[in-house]
Amino acid sequence: MNQERVYTVIVEPHFTEKVSGLGDNSNQYAFKVATDATKAEIKEAVETLFQVTVENVSTLNVKGKSKKTQRGMSRKKDWKKAYVRVSAGQDIDFMVTD
């Protein structure tokens, strides 16, 4: 995978109460990823960007919610979520220090 693709696979980290619990209990983290990304690409991107060893990657497609507006119905975009399990003793630090 080329270096440009590594930076486009992972869109952003996904933070929720469920994900923070998974991080504490089973060393898993969640990311919003490109909709065309494969598990192998996600694994390589996380290992390259965060210098950790990835054990497992699970993905799921999230359907966009429908909303009623004054002009009718609108729908948010569909997106893809990836749960990444890293090796024991390793963690991903999302804090940016300058």
Residue pairs with C-beta under 8 A, 6 or more apart in sequence:
1 41
1 44
1 45
5 41
5 45
6 44
6 45
6 48
6 49
7 45
7 49
8 34
9 33
9 34
9 37
9 41
9 42
9 45
10 31
10 32
10 33
10 34
10 42
10 45
10 46
10 49
11 31
11 32
11 33
11 34
11 79
12 31
12 32
13 29
13 30
13 31
13 32
13 94
14 30
14 31
14 32
14 81
15 30
16 30
19 28
19 29
19 30
22 28
22 29
22 30
22 83
23 29
23 91
26 85
27 85
27 86
27 87
27 88
27 90
27 91
28 83
28 84
28 85
28 86
29 83
29 84
29 86
29 92
30 81
30 82
30 83
30 84
31 42
31 46
31 81
31 82
31 84
32 79
32 80
32 81
33 42
33 59
33 80
33 81
33 82
34 80
35 61
35 78
35 79
35 80
37 45
37 59
37 80
37 82
39 57
39 59
39 82
42 57
42 59
42 82
42 84
43 54
43 57
43 84
46 52
46 54
46 57
46 84
46 86
46 92
47 53
47 54
50 92
52 86
52 87
52 90
52 91
52 92
53 86
53 87
53 90
54 84
54 85
54 86
54 87
55 85
55 86
55 87
56 84
56 85
57 82
57 83
57 84
57 85
58 82
58 83
59 80
59 81
59 82
59 83
60 80
60 81
61 78
61 79
61 80
61 81
62 78
62 79
62 80
62 81
63 78
64 75
64 76
64 77
64 78
64 79
65 75
65 76
66 73
66 74
66 75
67 73
67 74
67 75
67 76
86 92
